[in-house]
Amino acid sequence: MSVDLFVEDAGLFYERLGLSRTAGRVMGWLLAAEAGSADAPELAEALAVAKSSMSVALRQLEQAGLVERFRVRGERRDRYRLAEDVFARAFRAKMAELESFRALAEQGLAAVGDDPARRRRLELMRDMYAFMMDRFPRLLDEWDELKGER
């Protein structure tokens, strides 16, 4: 597999998760690039996209906490790199969505009344998300410990 194919697959992958395809391609490029960082014009050229599209993608990634903007002393352009421990940070941010799913299940339970079949489906949804909300923080703490040992 080539790096170019990986970058394109990353674009499709992250697009399915809600980012723009360009933002996903930037993630793939930053993951696989030798340098690990680039400025916006370098990224636009490497990915063959318009500078305006790159600007939008980088803003989306920065707002999501997936990339960091920094400047090297003596350079005039900002550079971009993956945020420190980007995947654990992204996972922690997504954990807030688990509460939304659980709350939605509670709303559904209030709406369906005593019907056992409908309640069973909604209780399963509520209980699964409550379980994940309980367990994921511990998994992330374990990851932090493991990462520290590497």
C-alpha positions as CSV (number, residue, x, y, z in Angstrom):
1,M,0.0,0.0,0.0
2,S,1.3,3.5,-0.8
3,V,1.1,6.5,1.4
4,D,-1.1,8.2,-1.2
5,L,-3.6,5.4,-1.0
6,F,-3.5,5.6,2.8
7,V,-4.1,9.4,2.7
8,E,-7.1,8.9,0.4
9,D,-8.5,6.1,2.6
10,A,-8.1,8.3,5.7
11,G,-10.1,11.0,3.9
12,L,-12.9,8.6,3.3
13,F,-12.7,7.2,6.8
14,Y,-12.8,10.6,8.6
15,E,-15.5,11.8,6.2
16,R,-17.7,9.0,7.5
17,L,-17.0,10.3,11.0
18,G,-18.3,13.8,10.1
19,L,-15.1,15.6,9.0
20,S,-14.7,16.9,5.5
21,R,-12.8,14.6,3.2
22,T,-10.0,17.2,2.9
23,A,-9.7,17.3,6.7
24,G,-9.5,13.5,6.7
25,R,-6.8,13.6,4.1
26,V,-4.9,16.1,6.2
27,M,-5.1,13.7,9.1
28,G,-3.8,10.9,7.0
29,W,-1.0,13.0,5.6
30,L,0.1,14.2,9.0
31,L,0.0,10.6,10.3
32,A,2.1,9.3,7.5
33,A,4.3,12.2,6.5
34,E,8.0,12.0,7.2
35,A,8.2,15.5,8.6
36,G,4.9,15.1,10.7
37,S,4.1,18.8,10.2
38,A,3.6,21.3,7.4
39,D,2.3,24.7,6.7
40,A,-1.0,25.3,4.9
41,P,0.5,25.9,1.4
42,E,2.6,22.7,1.7
43,L,-0.5,20.7,2.7
44,A,-2.6,22.2,-0.2
45,E,0.1,21.3,-2.7
46,A,0.7,17.8,-1.3
47,L,-3.0,17.0,-1.4
48,A,-3.7,19.0,-4.6
49,V,-6.5,21.1,-3.1
50,A,-7.3,24.8,-3.2
51,K,-5.8,27.0,-0.5
52,S,-9.3,28.0,0.6
53,S,-10.3,24.3,1.0
54,M,-7.2,23.7,3.1
55,S,-7.9,26.7,5.3
56,V,-11.4,25.4,6.0
57,A,-10.1,21.9,6.7
58,L,-7.4,23.1,9.0
59,R,-9.8,25.3,10.9
60,Q,-12.1,22.3,11.3
61,L,-9.3,20.1,12.6
62,E,-8.0,22.8,15.0
63,Q,-11.4,23.5,16.4
64,A,-11.9,19.8,17.0
65,G,-8.6,19.6,18.8
66,L,-7.1,17.2,16.3
67,V,-4.3,19.4,15.1
68,E,-2.2,22.1,16.7
69,R,-1.0,25.2,15.0
70,F,2.6,26.3,15.9
71,R,5.3,28.5,14.6
72,V,9.0,27.8,14.3
73,R,11.2,30.6,15.4
74,G,12.3,32.6,12.4
75,E,9.5,31.4,10.1
76,R,6.6,33.5,9.0
77,R,4.0,30.8,8.4
78,D,2.1,28.8,11.0
79,R,2.7,25.1,10.8
80,Y,0.3,22.3,11.7
81,R,0.9,18.9,13.4
82,L,-1.3,16.3,15.1
83,A,-2.3,17.3,18.6
84,E,-0.4,15.5,21.4
85,D,-2.1,12.1,22.0
86,V,-4.8,13.1,19.5
87,F,-6.7,9.9,19.6
88,A,-7.2,9.7,23.3
89,R,-8.2,13.4,23.4
90,A,-10.7,12.9,20.6
91,F,-12.1,9.8,22.4
92,R,-12.5,11.8,25.6
93,A,-14.3,14.5,23.7
94,K,-16.7,11.9,22.1
95,M,-17.5,10.6,25.6
96,A,-19.9,13.5,26.1
97,E,-22.0,12.2,23.3
98,L,-22.6,9.0,25.2
99,E,-24.6,10.9,27.8
100,S,-26.7,12.4,24.9
101,F,-27.5,8.9,23.7
102,R,-28.4,7.8,27.3
103,A,-30.6,10.8,27.8
104,L,-32.3,10.2,24.4
105,A,-33.1,6.6,25.6
106,E,-34.6,8.0,28.8
107,Q,-36.7,10.3,26.8
108,G,-37.9,7.4,24.7
109,L,-38.7,5.4,27.8
110,A,-40.9,8.2,29.1
111,A,-42.6,8.4,25.7
112,V,-43.5,4.7,25.3
113,G,-45.0,4.0,28.7
114,D,-45.4,0.4,29.8
115,D,-45.1,-1.4,26.5
116,P,-42.6,-4.2,27.3
117,A,-41.1,-4.6,23.8
118,R,-40.5,-1.0,23.2
119,R,-39.2,-0.5,26.7
120,R,-36.8,-3.4,26.3
121,R,-35.2,-1.8,23.2
122,L,-34.9,1.5,24.9
123,E,-33.6,0.1,28.2
124,L,-30.9,-1.8,26.3
125,M,-29.9,1.4,24.6
126,R,-29.8,3.3,27.9
127,D,-28.0,0.6,29.7
128,M,-25.3,0.1,27.0
129,Y,-24.5,3.8,27.0
130,A,-24.5,3.9,30.8
131,F,-22.1,1.0,30.8
132,M,-19.8,2.7,28.3
133,M,-19.8,5.9,30.3
134,D,-18.7,3.9,33.3
135,R,-16.0,1.9,31.6
136,F,-14.4,4.2,29.1
137,P,-12.8,6.6,31.6
138,R,-11.1,3.7,33.3
139,L,-9.9,2.4,29.9
140,L,-8.5,5.9,29.1
141,D,-6.7,6.0,32.5
142,E,-5.2,2.6,31.7
143,W,-4.1,3.9,28.3
144,D,-2.4,6.9,30.0
145,E,-0.5,4.6,32.2
146,L,0.5,2.3,29.4
147,K,1.5,5.2,27.2
148,G,3.7,6.5,30.0
149,E,5.5,3.2,30.1
150,R,6.4,3.3,26.3
